[in-house]
Amino acid sequence: MKNKNKWSYFAALFSSFLVPTLAQADDIRLYNWESYLSESFKSDFGAKSGHTIKEIYFDTEDVRDSTILAGRASVFDVIMMDTNSLNFS
């Protein structure tokens, strides 16, 4: 995905429901695939928003899903989802 498309995606996501919460935080805690966001994207995002992205990585959808389903999703501001739903099995 091009950085411009990522910026548009995040801008839409943040403006829809995260802006009031993030306006109070300097860091955005993102639960994400490793190497998904480029350093230039994170730098551009920080310059445009005033917030720093702090990434915590998962390596499989099962790890991500088990973290969410175990009730630990609240420690993240944004969780990267690339499928339509959580794997509940």
Steps between C-alpha positions, in 0.01 A plus 500: 500500500635842412573743782240743365234231521608411854478866601148523357396182681636617835365852458151364439527258791632758744257772399202270536538397864852530635575871474334599831696232686829550318491874543594434862787258425843559350550136403267275303545134598452295185478119509628409157688266269876563514629712210146588386549875528804667350712735707417781256127445551539511880711813472249670267211400725680644802572825320139539384324385817741584780479141628763226503412145395631241745467156344461173686526204266320171451622234257180307425129571492455235772730693736317824423159338547593329826629832637173672413279218624694477827390855580836664443390715205447802724876562529506594129354807334481336156515134399585420140247263351546360152219248497128548530462356847679356798570130499283377790593134467 
